[in-house]
Each structure stands twice: as C-alpha cells, then as structure tokens.
Amino acid sequence: MASEDPKDVRKYLQQSHDRIFENNKKWADEQKAKHPEFFEKLSAGQAPEYLWIGCSDSRIPAEAITGLEAGEMFIHRNIANLVCSTDLNVMSVINYAVRHLHVKHIVVCGHYGCGGVKAAMTPKDLGLLNPWLRNIRDVYRLHDQELSAIKDENARYDRLVELNVVEQARNIIKTAAVQQLYKEKGYPIVHGWVFGFNDGRLKDLEIDFEGQLKDIQKIYNLTGDAFEES
C-alpha cells in the first residue's frame, strides 16, 4: 500500500475482505447457471482420485494448474511440501485419503524457487523454523555428494527441490496405509512433480513407484507379510 495512514489501511483491509465475498457470490452464481446440479453433487460427498501434498506458497493454485474441478482433489499444504512421520497433520491426511476416500494417486508437488528449500540451504539460525527445515537439510545430507558436484548455485537449488520431492514421496510409500491398500487394491500410486513459475508447467520426476516400494519394503515393510527379495 502507498499510504501508511491507519484510516486508509483499515479502509483497504475492509475492501479486500469484501472483495472475497463478492467473488464468492459471482462464482456461486456462475456455477449454478452453468451446472444447475453442481452444489447438490458437492453436498452429496466427495470421491477425489487425487491427494495433493504441496507447498503453502500462495502462487500455486492446485486445481487451476491441473485443470481439476471441485471434489476431484484432496489437498494438504505445508512449507516445502514435507511429509514427516512425526507430523500428525499430514499423516492424518494421508491415512484418511487412502483408507476412507480411496484416492488412486498421491502427488507430492514441489516448486522451483521454494523459499523453504532456500532457507534450508542457508547456514543460519532460523529459530522456530529450525526443526522443520532440518528435514530438508537431512535430504541435502543424504544427497550431499551429488549436490556438491553441482557448481552453479541455482542449479543446485533446483536439484534440491527435486530431491526433496522424491524423498517426501518415499516417506509416503513408507506408510502402512499406502503399502496395505496398494497390496489389496493396486492403488494408490505415488508421484513426484515440480511446478515451474517461469513457464507454468508441471515436471513429472517419473518416480518408479513399484521399484521404490520394493526397495523400501526391505526395511519398512508394514503389510504383515514377510519380504521376499527376488
């Protein structure tokens, strides 16, 4: 805002608040005009095929960039799209999406230019963020040899974004819900994607889900069956 006068600030805040409700009314009216049964279907329940675990960054509207509609994607977001076994929020989302909604795909979507990843690369005490960002620093540690070989800082940054997505996808595959439902139903499949601000395109990191699952189950087998290595 150009003005710092408190009266002007309060006026602007009220206007920005009211704009949301104006937009909401317009959207609701448009949906009803185009699809008269739209809200009846929404009220009936949800059966999304996708679980999206993405970054909290405000510039990435999941449904818009994927072309999906309301009810087609179950969404969880946090800083740097992390999947930590100690985070009851994301673990609850995964469990509910897999066991109750029976999602067919789970997507971890990061993005280039991620502030959380950048912060984790910075040798600085960031207070409350330290334990959260340590998860990304652990990814850096696991892939230190590869990352240290990349001399260009921006390229190293981009690669850590990708590696972080892959590691979070692995963390999902380690869960009992995913292992057991995949054994029983043949889904969900876990994917890793990265969004680019420069062109708006999604990059599929082409995670070998079955290969990763097999490798992970050597140690993290939660299906109840003995692991058989072929």
N, C-alpha and C positions, 0 to 999 in steps of 0.2 A: 504494500500500500504506500502511496506517495505521502499521505497525511499521517501525522502521529497524534493528532488531536483525539483524545478519548471519545468524544462525541461522534467523530467521523468513523472511528474504529468500530464502535458499537453499532452504528448505522450499517456499516459494511457487513458486520457479522450477522445482523438480522436479515439483511438482503441475501447473503449466501445461504443462510438457513432456509429462508422462504423459497429460494430457487429450487431446492431439493424437492419440496412438496409440489411445486408447480411442475417440475419434470416428472415426478411420480404420477401425478394426475394425467398428464399428457400421455405417458407410457401406458398406463392402465386403460385409458380410453382407446388408444390405438390398438392395443392387443384385443380388446373386446370387439372393436369394429372389424378387425381382420379375422379373428378366430373367436366366434361367439362362445365356444365351449372351453376356451383357454383356462379360465380360472376354476371351472368345475373340475378339469383334469388335474390342475395343481392341487386342489383341495383333496382329491381322492388319494394322494400319496405320491411317493417318489420311488423310481426304479432306475437310478442312474447306472450307466455302463462304466463310467469313469470315476476314479478317485484321483483328484489333482492335489499334489502336495507341492506348493510353490512358495516363492519368496513373498514377503509382505510388501515389497516395492509397489507403490501406487500406480506405476506406469504399465502394469501388465494385467489387463482385464482378461481373465482366463477364457470365459465364454466367447468374448469378442474375437480373440485371436485364433480360436479353434472352430468358430462357426457353429458352436453348440447352443442349444436353447435351454431355457429354464427347466430344471428337472433332469437334465442329461448328465450333469457332472456334480459330484460331491466334492467340496473344496475345503482344504486346510492350508493355511499360510502361516509362515513364521520367518524370522530373519534368517536369510541364507538357506531356506528350504531344507532344514535339518530334520533328521529322523533319529532321535536319541531314545534309547531304551528306557532311560530314566524320566522322560518327558511323558507324563500320563495323558497329556492333551493329545499329542499326535498318536500315541499308542491306542488310546480310546477311539480315535477317529478311524484308524486302520482296522481295528477289531470290529467296529460297528459296520463299516463299509463292506468288509469282507464277509463276515458271518451273518449279518442281517440284511444288508442291501444287495449282497451277492454281485458286487461290481466285477466286471470282466477284465478291466485294465486298471492298473495303478501307475500313474505318471508322477515322477519327480521332475519338476521343471525348474531349472535354474536360469540365470540370465547373465550375459556378459555385462561387465560394468557393475557387478554386485558389490554394494558398499560393505556388506558383512564379510565377504571374502577379502576385500581390500583391507578392511580393518584387521583381519586375522593375519595378514601379511606384514602388518606394521609392528615393529618392536616397541610397543608402548603399553603402559598400564591403562586399561580402559574401564577399570572399576567393575561395576555390576555385569558388564558385558564379558568379562574375562572367562568365566566358566562356560558360557555359551559359545564364545568364539574358539575356545580350546578344542572343540570338536572339529573345527575346520583346520586348526593348527595341527591336530593329530593326522588329518588327511595329508597335509603338507609333509609331515614327518614320514608317513608311510610311503610317500612318493618323492622323497627328497632327491634321490639320485636323478630321476627323470626331470624334475623341475629345476634343479640346479644346473642341468646341462643346457637349459634354455636361457640364452644370454639376454634376449630382448625382454625387458620387464613387462611390457604389455602382453606379449605372447605368453609369458609365464603366468601372468594373472588370468588370462583366458583359459589356459590349460588347467589351472587350479579350480576354476569354476566348473569345468567339465569333470575333473576327477572327483570333486565334491559331490556332484550329482550321482556319479557312479557309485560312490561309497554309500550315499544315502539310500540308493536303490538296493544295494546289498544288505543294508540294515533292515529294509522291509522284508527281503527274502528270508532273513533270519527268524522272522516272527512265526509263532505256531499257527496263527490264523491262515497266513498265506500258504505255508507248507501243507497243512492239513486239507484246506479247501482245494488246493491245486491237485493233490493226490486223489481226492474224492470226485471233483467236478471237471478238472482240466483247466481251471481258471482260479484266480486272476493271473494275468501276465504282467510283469513289472517292466516299465520302460524308463529311460532317462532321456530327457530333452533339454535343450538350451535355447532360450529366446534371445534374438539379437535386436537391439534398438536401432541399429544402422539401416536395417532393411525390413524389420518386422517379421522375419522368417523364423520358424522353429527348426532347430537342427536335431535330428534323431541320432543319438550316440550309439544306437544299434547294439544295445546290451543283449548278450546271449543269455536269455533268461534261464533256459533249461541247463545250459552249461554252468552258469553261476549257481543255480540251485543245487546241482550235483556236487559242485566244489564245496559249497557252504555246508551241505549236509554231512560232510566228513566229520565236522565238529559240531555244527548247530542243528543236528537232526532232531526235530520235535514232532515227527509223525507217529512215533510209537513203534516203528519198525526198525530192525537192525539195518545199518547202512551196508549195502553191498557194492563194492567197487568193481567195476567191470574192466 
